[in-house]
Each structure stands twice: as C-alpha cells, then as structure tokens.
Amino acid sequence: MPGAYHSSFNSIEGLEISGFPILSLKTRGTSAGQLTRGPATLIEGSNEEDDIIDEALKLFRPNVMFRNFEINGGGDKILVYLLLFTHQCLKRIEKKPIKAEAVKELMQLAQGAHFIPGDSGWPLGTIIAAPKTQSESDQLRLYFKQLREALVPRLLEKVFSSGESAVVNKHWLMFAKRKFMGKEFP
C-alpha cells in the first residue's frame, strides 16, 4: 500500500517561523483586502502554479485516509495544519449545509483564535515543536490566520455547487467523518 502524499513545498528555502516556511499565497477566491496582513506574500490572480492551499485541498481526501504521516519538511508541517483545519471546516459545514450560513460560520472560524504548537489544545502534541519566543508565537498565529482565510473560500468553491441552490457536494462532505491521523481541532 502506498504511503501518504507529501508536500511539494518541503524543499523550499527561505524565511521560516518556528520551522514553518513562509510560503506565498494566491488571492484567487478572495480579494487580497480580505486576507489578514501577515508574513506571507500575497500573489494577485490565479497563476497556473499551485500554492500550499491548492495543494492541501488536492491532498486532503487521499491523505485523510492515513493514520500515520511522516513529516519530511516544513511544507508537510503546513500541510498537516491545513488538513486538520479543512476537516474542522467540513464538520462545521455538515452542521450548516446551507451555503450562506456555511460562509459566515467558516469565515468566523478562520478569523477566530486557534491553537499553535505548544498550546495545551494543540492536537499533535510535540510532533511539531513550539515557537521559542513570544514574537515567533505571535507571527505564527498571524501566518496561520492568513492560511485559514485563504483556504476557506477555495474550500467553499469545492464543497458547494455554484448557482442559487448551492447544493453540498456529498463527495467532500463524507470526509467530515474521517480524522487525519486520528486527530482533530476542538
């Protein structure tokens, strides 16, 4: 049986916060003004190359089947975070399958407070090291918020059909019941 699918961003060199590489984010699916300012560079439009958000959404469904995942680099750390957040979003959509309600719920979730490595509610324990300073911790929270806000509109595009009725895609929603690595955000 093949192993889990890993991030293509593992070998990217550059600025890091607590072992997480700061990757550029496309603003496709949202306007740059809607994303929190933070350490990630925003790329206007939708160039053909995938960013970490596109990659996380492509790899969510195959990876959610795995109970084990070996972290091979910084890109995998971000991928794990985004996979756990995607699962959390799907669980919320499952409870509110009407698109307008789901949009509001997920944007509030994306903008709210979340756990980072080192927090007592962090579901991965010590698998990913905690930030060493308060400044690193603050920057990581800001970066994670940028990632969440970039993921939500793109996930909603995949989970809901376009049009007035905006029907939920059951092939995405069924994964709300699966936990990646047996873990989830509270």
C-alpha positions in Angstrom: 0.0 0.0 0.0 1.5 3.4 -0.9 2.3 6.0 1.8 0.7 9.3 2.4 1.1 12.2 -0.1 3.6 14.8 1.0 4.0 18.5 0.2 5.9 19.6 -2.8 7.0 22.6 -0.7 9.3 20.6 1.6 12.4 21.7 -0.2 11.6 25.4 -0.4 14.3 27.5 1.2 13.6 30.9 2.7 12.1 32.6 5.7 10.7 30.4 8.4 8.8 30.8 11.6 9.4 28.1 14.1 10.2 25.6 11.4 7.2 26.6 9.2 8.3 28.0 5.8 6.6 31.3 4.9 5.0 30.5 1.5 3.3 32.9 -0.9 -0.4 32.7 -1.1 -2.6 33.2 -4.2 -5.5 35.5 -3.7 -7.8 33.5 -6.0 -11.2 33.0 -4.5 -10.9 36.1 -2.3 -9.6 39.6 -2.6 -6.3 40.5 -1.0 -8.1 43.0 1.1 -10.0 40.2 2.9 -6.8 38.4 4.0 -5.2 39.4 7.2 -1.9 41.1 6.8 0.9 38.9 7.9 4.2 37.3 6.9 3.1 35.6 3.8 3.5 37.3 0.4 0.2 37.6 -1.5 0.2 36.9 -5.2 -2.6 38.5 -7.1 -4.8 36.5 -9.5 -4.7 32.8 -10.2 -1.4 31.8 -11.9 -1.1 28.2 -13.0 1.2 27.1 -10.2 -0.4 25.7 -7.1 0.2 27.3 -3.8 0.1 25.4 -0.4 -3.7 26.0 -0.2 -4.3 24.4 -3.6 -2.0 21.5 -2.6 -3.8 21.0 0.7 -7.2 20.8 -0.9 -5.9 18.3 -3.5 -4.3 16.1 -0.9 -7.0 16.3 1.7 -9.1 13.4 0.5 -6.4 10.9 -0.2 -4.4 11.8 3.0 -7.3 11.8 5.4 -7.3 8.0 5.0 -4.0 7.7 6.7 -3.5 7.3 10.4 0.3 7.9 10.1 2.1 10.7 8.4 5.8 11.2 8.5 6.7 14.9 8.4 9.5 15.3 5.8 9.9 19.1 5.9 8.4 22.4 6.6 5.9 22.1 3.7 4.5 18.9 5.4 4.1 20.9 8.7 1.9 23.4 6.9 0.1 20.7 5.0 -0.8 18.9 8.3 -2.1 22.1 9.8 -4.3 22.8 6.7 -5.6 19.2 6.6 -6.7 19.5 10.2 -8.3 22.8 9.6 -10.1 21.5 6.4 -11.5 18.7 8.5 -12.7 21.2 11.1 -14.4 23.2 8.3 -16.1 20.2 6.9 -17.5 19.3 10.3 -19.0 22.8 10.5 -20.5 22.6 7.0 -22.0 19.2 7.9 -23.9 21.0 10.7 -24.9 24.0 8.4 -25.3 22.7 4.9 -26.8 26.0 3.6 -24.1 27.9 1.7 -24.8 31.4 3.2 -24.7 30.0 6.7 -21.6 28.0 6.0 -19.8 31.0 4.5 -20.5 33.1 7.7 -19.6 30.2 10.0 -16.3 29.4 8.3 -15.2 33.0 8.0 -15.7 33.4 11.7 -13.8 30.2 12.3 -10.9 31.3 10.1 -10.7 34.7 11.8 -11.0 33.4 15.3 -8.3 32.2 17.8 -6.7 28.9 17.0 -4.1 26.6 18.6 -0.5 26.6 17.6 2.3 24.2 18.6 3.0 24.5 22.3 -0.6 25.4 23.2 -2.3 22.9 25.5 -5.1 22.3 22.9 -2.7 21.6 20.0 -3.7 18.1 18.8 -0.3 17.0 17.6 1.4 17.2 21.0 5.2 17.5 20.5 5.3 16.2 16.9 5.8 19.8 15.8 8.0 21.9 18.0 6.6 25.0 19.8 7.8 28.5 19.0 10.8 29.6 21.1 9.8 33.2 21.7 6.6 35.2 22.1 7.4 37.1 18.9 7.6 33.8 17.0 4.4 32.7 18.6 2.6 35.9 17.5 4.0 35.7 14.0 3.0 32.0 13.7 -0.6 32.8 14.8 -0.8 35.6 12.2 0.6 33.3 9.5 -1.9 30.5 10.4 -4.7 33.1 10.3 -3.6 34.1 6.7 -3.6 30.4 5.7 -7.1 29.8 7.2 -8.5 32.9 5.5 -7.0 31.8 2.1 -8.3 28.2 2.5 -12.0 28.9 3.3 -13.2 30.5 0.0 -11.4 27.8 -2.0 -12.9 25.0 0.1 -16.4 26.5 -0.2 -15.9 26.5 -4.0 -15.3 22.8 -3.9 -17.9 21.8 -1.3 -20.8 23.8 -2.8 -22.1 23.9 -6.3 -22.4 27.3 -7.9 -25.8 28.8 -8.5 -28.7 29.8 -6.3 -29.4 26.4 -4.9 -25.7 25.8 -3.9 -26.0 22.1 -3.2 -23.4 20.4 -0.9 -21.0 18.1 -2.7 -21.5 14.8 -0.8 -18.2 13.5 -2.1 -16.4 16.2 0.0 -18.8 16.2 3.0 -18.4 12.5 3.6 -14.8 13.2 4.7 -16.1 15.1 7.7 -16.4 11.8 9.4 -12.7 10.8 8.8 -9.9 12.2 11.0 -6.5 12.7 9.6 -4.0 10.8 11.7 -6.9 10.2 14.2 -6.6 13.9 15.2 -8.8 17.0 15.0 -9.0 20.5 16.2 -11.5 21.0 19.0 
